[in-house]
């Protein structure tokens, strides 16, 4: 039967091996040329170009639950429901 200590030693060795391999992969791709500025990318090439603001459906409300940092907000946008918690 294999002891707990032997298993933890093997797992540690495997984790160290994986870290070394991952570091080697990063070193190989570290000199990959990057765009000088985000403007060099085509429109829609950045992830943040895909995030659009949610339309305001029924006005903003301040008398709702949550921290001050998230108020006022539109509670009628389909993300909140008075009966259900998502």
N, C-alpha and C positions, 0 to 999 in steps of 0.2 A: 504494500500500500504506500502511496506517495504522501509524504508529509506536507503540511501547510507551508512550512518554510521553504521546501524545495520548489513548490509551485510558485511562491512569491518571488524566489530568485529567478526562475525561468521567465516569469512575466516581466520582471525588471529588465532582464537582458533583452527580451524581445522589444520592449518599449525603447530601450537605448538604441537598438539596431534600427528601428523605424525612425527615430529622431535623426540618426546619422544619415539615413537614406533621404529623408525629407530635406535636410540641410544641403545635401549634395544636389538635389533637384533644384532648390532655390539658387544655389551658386551657379548652376548651368544657365539658368534663365535670368540671372541678375543683370547681364549685359544686354538684354533684349531692348531694342530702341522703343522708347515711349513717345507719344505725341508731345510736342513742345507746349501746346496749350489745348484746352478742351475745344477751342474753335477749329482745330484741325480735324475733328471728327465730323461726320455727316450728322445732320439734324436727326435726332432720335437715336443716336449712337450711344448716348449715356443712359444709364439706368434712370437717373432722375428726370430725363425727358419723358418717361413713361408715366410718371406720377402726376396726375391732374388734380386740381382743387375740387372738392366736392361742392356742388351747387347748393345755395341756400334756398330751401323750399318754403319755409313758413316763418322766416325771421329768426333772430337770435334771442335767446332767453338767458337771463342771469339768475333767475330763481329756480335753479335745478341742482341736483347733487353733483359732487365732485370738488376738486381743489380750485382755488381762485385762478390758477394758471390755465384751466380749461374752460373758463367761463368768460364771456357769454358764448354760447354755441347753439346750433340748430338741433333741437331734439326731435325734429320731425323729418330727419333725413333718411330714415329707414334703418339706422344703426342702433337706435334705442327704442325700446318698447316698454310702456308702463306695466304690462302684464308679464313679460318674459325677460329673463336674463340670459344674454348670449355669451 
